[in-house]
Amino acid sequence: MSRLTIASMLMASAVIVGCNKDDTTAPPRPTADSSSTPSMTAPAATPPAMTTPTTAPANDAMAAATTKANELLQQGMQYVKENKLDLADKTLTTLDGMKSQLPADWPPKIDQLRSAIQAAKLGSGKMPSLPK
């Protein structure tokens, strides 16, 4: 190749690189000493690594369910105190349906509400304390 051809190629590639401002990587430049023609194709981009989804959404869902369950538990105990046992039963049913969304320490708390409702229905008058 003559020096004029190499110089023309350098100018053409400079014009091409200069016109494509959006491109963040410049194509390989031919050197004057190189006797081979450089490849004008860029290597295939490696796809981004697959990441494992975080458990944050699951933790947020469990936290929200726990907050709701705590409210329902308080409400259910209040219904028992007020002798509104039908409302307490509905609250207990809702809590039972939420068990799969709650941490492992919740079933005894729900069972305590169940015991309070049963005790109130039997008229024992003995109210168990609310779990902490």
Sequence and secondary structure as in RCSB ss.txt:
>XXXX:A:sequence
MSRLTIASMLMASAVIVGCNKDDTTAPPRPTADSSSTPSMTAPAATPPAMTTPTTAPANDAMAAATTKANELLQQ
GMQYVKENKLDLADKTLTTLDGMKSQLPADWPPKIDQLRSAIQAAKLGSGKMPSLPK
>XXXX:A:secstr
  HHHHHHHHHHHHHHHHH TT SS      TT  S    S             SHHHHHHHHHHHHHHHHHHHH
HHHHHHTT HHHHHHHHHHHHHTGGGS TTSHHHHHHHHHHHHHHHHT         
